[in-house]
């Protein structure tokens, strides 16, 4: 039987370990920054795409008051109340 060959474990000099740890910190900060930027961009795009719209019955500049009353009465006639039972 032969004895196993012992391998020597090489240690890095302190300057190399410092460079590796600095590079690792830089990579982590870059990944976190990219992730945050991506999330903010996606939220902005979602809010921009799904912005709400609403209808107002306010008269335009210089509009006639009778035209506003006409619009309100037309919209009230066209709607029917519907009830939904869940």
N, C-alpha and C positions, 0 to 999 in steps of 0.2 A: 504494500500500500504506500501511496505517496501522500505527502502532506499537501494541503491546498496552498496555492501561491497567494501570498499576502500582497495586496495591492496597496501602494502608498496613497494616502489621501492628500491631495494637493489643496492647500489653502490659498485663497486669493489675498493679495496685498490690500491694506486698508483703503488705498486710493481706488482700486478696482471695485471694492464693495460699495464705496460711496457713490461711484459713477452709476453702478447698477441700481442702487436704491433711488438715486435722483431720477434716473430714466423711468423707473417703475412709478414713481410719484407723478411724473409728467404724463405718462400714459393714462393713469387713472384720472387725473384732472381733465385730460382731453376727452376721454370717453364720457365722463359725467357732464361736461359742458356740451358735447354733441347731443347727448340724450335730452338734456334740458331744452336746448334750442329746437330739437325736433318736436318735443311735446308742445312747446309754446307755439310753434308754427302750425301744428295740427289743430290746436285749440282755436287759433286765429282763423284758419281756413274754415273750420266747422261753424264758428260764430258768424263769419262773413257770409257763408253760403245759406245758413238757416236763419237769417234775420227776419223778424216778423214784419208783416205789413198789416195795415189797418185802413179802414175807409172812414173818412170824415165827411160830414155834410156841411162844412163851412163854405160860405160863398167865396168865390175868387175875388181878387181885387176889383172893385167897381161892379160887382155882380148885383143882380136885382134880388131883393128879398122874396119876391113872389116865386122866383125860380127855385129858391131853397125850399119853400113850402111845397112846391110842386114835386120836387125830388123826394121829400120826406113822405108825402102821401102816396106816391107811386111805390116806394119801397115797402111801405106798410101794407099795401094791398097785395103785393106779390108774395108775401111771406105767409106761411101757414104754421101754426104751432104744431110741433110733433113731439110726442112723448115716447120715450124709450124706456122699457122696463128691463131691468137687468136681473 
